[in-house]
């Protein structure tokens, strides 16, 4: 077995072990048949079989002849505890779907030829060959015609937002943010001293008219026109044109966060707001964290020409950019045509996992009401009336279910209680048991002082 096979075997072993230790897979739970789990994960059956054998050898599971493999009643005492957030974390791609073999071949090819420039300080704007590939990718997948000379390679979307906030905002400037909205994004604006103006975000995304009423002279707006976080609203054409019109009249900039537009489950993919911009108001921000892996720390911004010089100066003073070797490998990966089919495979698998979780919630967690999820890698579910959102989150996290409170995405008070749960990292074969554990955790959060679930809130509907 080569190193790649061993790492995949360990990943399967570790994920199942953490699910057992966290309580997501309680004692006597039957593990999915090895063939089923292998198909779900896109691995060889032998890899899963070896992971099961290791779990058995270390005392985590017991095999019953003719019946299957079951979680042991007495898990090893010396086993390390599972890290909170092992499953259901929102927006995190599945690590086992990373195209390790193709990436390794590209890395080997880059290292064999190793141009001298790759061992020096990187170009602060990003490798020209990567910027060229990003421009081609945007034209083919998003219909956005971007000049490679206006693309800035960043360490993920977050760095692009932070650079823009530092350059475009003075302390005390008003900045629109979606409410509810992207937590880390508004943190980047707050770090630059902005006064955050929470603009209501509904089923159609940012309410532009409300933003104009609240802060007509804002200097910047942070929006996700194709898929607002976390509720998933998408700006219709009327709001898009109104937003661009306001920015032109106010002399404001628009930061377009397009981090997970590749994953749309209902309707056709929506074009970027930047494709409608004719006055250089939109800074388009994208990332490879969702399509490949967050650990790569690679993203990009398409910057209007008048702002590019300031961005490059700020980037040079900050960190000069992501490692050139990593950029070169990504450029080779894209140039050989590997990114597009990889995204198609991920889209197919994530659609399967999304459907499995929705079905499992309906069957095993009937007290939760999922909201429509037209895109992205997470679901938002409404808690029953009278629920304690924070208590529910704490109990879920203690059991390794990395749900997030909907309230955390709001600047002010939320009008209803809910949870944000990810599905990308949850194999379809584990959806049923995970939904059952989620319902059990929520029932515990709703227990009254005497340890009983209050009569009104215990109804199922």
N, C-alpha and C positions, 0 to 999 in steps of 0.2 A: 504494500500500500504506500502511495506517495504522500508527500507532506500535505497536499491539497485535500486528499481523501481523509487523512487523519484529522485535519482541522474541521472538515464538515461533520465527521463522526462526533468529534468533541462538541461541536455546536449543538447537534441534536441531543446528545447526552446532557449537556448543561441546561438547555432549555427545559427539557422534561424534568430534570432533577429540581430545578428552581420552581417549576409548577407544583411539584409534589411537596416541597418544603414550605411553600407559601400557602398551601391549602387549596390552590386552584384545582389540583387533582388530588382529592382526599383518598385515604386508604380504601382499598378494594375497588378503586376505579379501574375499569378495563381500558388498557391502552389501545389505540387504533391498530389494526393489523399493519404489519410492516409494509406490505405492498401499498396500502392506502396512504399511509403517511409519506412514503417515498414519492408517490405521485403528487401529493399536495405540495411537497417541498421541492420537487424537481430534482430529486437525488436518486442514486441507484438504490435498489432494495438492499443490497449488501451493506451499504453505509448505515442504513437504519437498523438492520439486523445486528450489526456489530455494536451500535449504540445501545440497543436493548440488552445485548449480552453483557455489556459493561455495567448497565444498571442492575442486572441480576447478580453479577459477581460482587458488586458493592452493597447489595442488600436493599436496594430501593424497590425492586419489583420481584414478583414470584410468578413463574410460568406454571400454568395448569394444563396438563396434557388434554388436548381436545377442546379446551375452553378459551385459551388465550393467555395474555400476560396482564397481570394486575398489580396495582400499587400495593406495596407491602403494608401490613397492618402496623408494623413497628419499624419506622424509618431509622437509619443509623444515627445514633446520638452524636457522633463526632462530625456529622456533615455540617459544613458551613451554612449559615442562614442565607436564604435567597435575598437578593437585593430588591428593595421596593421598586415597583415599576417594571417588573419583568415582562408583563404583557399588558395590552390595551393602551400603551402610551400613544398619544395623538401625534400624527405627523411623522412618525419614525418609520423608515422603510425596513423591509425584512432583510436582515444581514445575510441569510442563506441564499438570497436571490442575486447577490452581487456577482457580476460576471468575472469571477476570479481567474479562470483559465485564459480568457481572451485578454484580460488586463495584464496578466503575467507575461503573455507573449509580446504584447506591446512594450512592456517595461524592458524585457530582455532585448528587444530590437533597438530601443532607444539607448540602452546602456552599451550595446555592442558598438554602435557608431559614435556615441557620446561626443557631440560637437563641443568645442572648447567653451562656447558661450554658456552651456548648461552648468558648468562648474563655477561660473562667476556670479556676481550680483545680477539678479534678474532685471529685465526691463520693467520699470515700475508700472507701465501700462499693461503688461502681459506679453507673452510670446506672440509674435506676429502670426505664426502658423495656427495658434489656438484661437486668436481673435478672428482669423479667416474662417475657421471651422464653425465658430459660434455664429458668425454672420450667415453662413450657409444653412446652419441648423434653424435659425430663427426664420429665414425666408421660407424654408421647406415646411416647417411645422407650425409657425405662428403667423405667417403672412406678413412679417415685419421686415422691411428692407433696411438693414442697418449697415452703415459704412464701417468696416473693420477699424478704420482710423478713429472712430468715435466709441469704440468698445474698450472698457476698462475691466480687466480681470481682477476679481476681488476674492477675499477669503470668506465666501458665502454672502448671502443677501444682507446679513446683519452688518458687515463691514461697509457695504455700499450705502446703507441707510445712515450709518454713523458718519461717514465722510460727508454725505450730502447735508446732514443736519448741522455739522460743524461749519460748513462753508456757507450755507444759505440762511442760517438763523442767527440772530443776536439774542442774548438773554432777555426774556420777557416777551419775545415775539409770539403771536398766536399761531398755532399749528393745528389744523384739523386732523383728527384721528377717528376711525370708525369706532362706534360704541354699540355693541361689543366689538372688539377688534384684536389685532395682533399684539400680544403683550410685549414681546421683546422689541418690536418695532417702535411702539410708543415710548419704550424705555430709552431707545437711542435718541429720540427727539428730546425727551426730558433731560438726558445727560448734557445736551447742548444748551440747556436753559430755557427751552420753549415753554410757553404756557399752553398746556394741552386742552383743546376744545373738543369734547366728546360729541361727535355728530351722530345722531341715531342711524343705525344700520338695520334694514329690514329685509324682507324677502327679495328685494331688488337692490340690495347693497346700500351704499351711502346715500342718505337723503340730502341731495345738494341744496335744495331750497332751505332746509333746516340749517345747514351749515352757513348759508348766506345770512340768515336771520341771526344766528348766534355770533358769528365773527366775520363780517363781510370783508375786513381788511387783513385777514390772516395771510401770513407770508408763505405758507406751505401746506399741502394736504397729502397725507399718507393714505393710500387707498389700494384695495385689491379688487380691481374691476371685474375680473373673471371668476373669482371665488373668494368672497369675504370670509375672514376667520372670525368666529367659528361657525356661524350660521349658514354660510354657503351662498349668500345672495350674490347675484351677478347684475352689474349695471346695464340696464337697457339703453338703447341708443339715445333716447331723450335725455337721460341723466348724464350720459357721457358727453354729449354736446354741451349741456348746461355747465358741467364741470370745467370743460375746456374754455367756455366763454367766460365764466367767472375768473379763472386763472389769468386769462388775457387782460381782463379789465382791472383786476387787482394787482397785476404784476407779480403773481404768485407762482411758485413751482409745484409740480405734482410728482410725488414719488409713487411709481406704479410697482407694486409688489406682485409678481407673477410666479410665485414659487412652486405651485403645484398644478398649473393649468394643464399639464399632460394627462391628468387623471380626471376625466369628466365622464360621468356615468349616465347622464340624461341629456339628450339634445346634442347638437353639434358643438365642437370647441368654439369658444368665443374669441374674436380677434383682440389683440391688445389695444388698450387706449392709445398707446404711442403711435399706432398706425393711423390714427385720425388727427394727430397733432401736426399743425402747420406752422406754429409759431415758436417752437422750441421750448415748450413749457414742461414737457414730460421727461422724467428720468426713469427709464425702464430698468427694472432690477430682476434678475433671474438667478437660478442656482442649480447645481448638480447634486445637492444634498438629498433631494427626494428621488431623483432618477437613478443615482449611483450610490453614494454613501455620504453621510454627514462628515465622516472623518477625513475626507479628501480636502475639505475646506476650500472649495472652488465654487465661485459664482461670478457674476459679471454685471456691469451696468452699461447701458447705452446712453451716453451723455451728449446733450446738445453741444455743438461745436463751440459756442461762446463760453461754455463752462468748463470745457475739457482741460485747459491749461491750469486752472485753479485746482481741479481734481488731481491732476498729475503732481502738482507741487505738494499738495497735502498727502498724497499717497507716498511720495518719496521721503517725506519727513517721518511718516508713520512706520512703515515696515518694508517698503520696496516691493511688496507683493508676495504671493504664494510661491513655494519652491519651484524653480524652473524645471526640475526633473519631473515633478508631478504634472505640471502644465504640459510638458512634452509628451508624457504618456497619454494624457487625455486627448491631446491633439491627434496622436497616432491612432488611438481608439476610435475617434470620430472619423478620421480620414479613411480608415479601412471599412467604414460603413457599419460598425458594430453598435453604435448607440441607438439608432432607430429600431432595429429588431429587438434589442434589449428592452426598450421602453414598451414595445408591443407585448412582449412576454410578461412584463410586470403589470401592464394594464389588464391583461387577461387574468392573471393570477389574483390581482387585487380585487377585480370584479367578482371572482369566485369567493374570495374571503369575505367581501362585503355582503354578498347575498347570503352566505352561510351564517354570518353573525346576525343579520336582520331576521332570518328564519329562526335561529336559536333564541333570540330575545323574545320573539313572538310566542314561542312554545314554552320556554323555561323562565322567562323574566317578564311576565305579563303586566307587572305594575309599572314598567317603563314604557314610555311612548316615544319611539324614535321620530325625529323630524325628518322631512325630506332632505336627502343628501345627494345633490346633483353632481358633486365633484369632491375632490380631496381624498385624504387618507384617514378620515375620522367620521364618527357619527356624533350627533348631539341628541341626548334623550331627556325627556321631561320627567322629573320625579313626581310621585303622587302628591297631592295637596297635603300640606302639613309636614312634609319631610324636612329633615335637617340636612342641608346640603353638605356642610362641613363635616358633620358626624359621619355621613355616608362615605365621603372621600377618605377620611381617616381610617375607617374600618376596611374599606376596599384596599387602600395602600398597604395596610398591615398584612394583608393576605396576598400581596404581590400583584394586585390589579391597579395599574397606574392610571386610574381615571383622574380627570381634572375637574374642578368645580366651574360651572358656567360663570358664576359670579366673578371669578378672577379675570375674566375677559372684559368686564364692565369697568368703566371709570366711576360710575355711581352705583346706585342700588339696582339690582336686576329685578324685573317685574315677575319673574318666576324662577323656580329652582330646577337645575338640570346638571347633567354630567356630560363631559366631552370624552369620548372613548375612541381609541384608535383600533383599526382592524388590519392594517398592513402586516403587522408582525404576528398575527394569529392564524395559524394553519386552519383550514376549514374543518379538519378532523377533530380539532379541539374546541370548536365553537360551542357545541352543546354543553359540555361540562363547564366551560368558562361562564356561560350565561347562567347556569344553575348556581355556580359559586357567587356570581354577582348578585343574583336575587337573594341568596342567603345572607350576604353581607348587608344588603339594603334592609332586609327584615330586621336584622340585629340593630341597625341604626335607628329604626322606628319603634323599638321596644319602649314601653313606658317604665315608670319607676319600679313597678313590681315584676319586671322582666317579661311582661306580656305585650304582645303587639296590640295597640289600641284598636277597638272594634271597627271604628270608621275607616281607619287607614289601612286595615288589613284586607279589605275587600280586593278581589281580583276582577278586572274588567277587560 
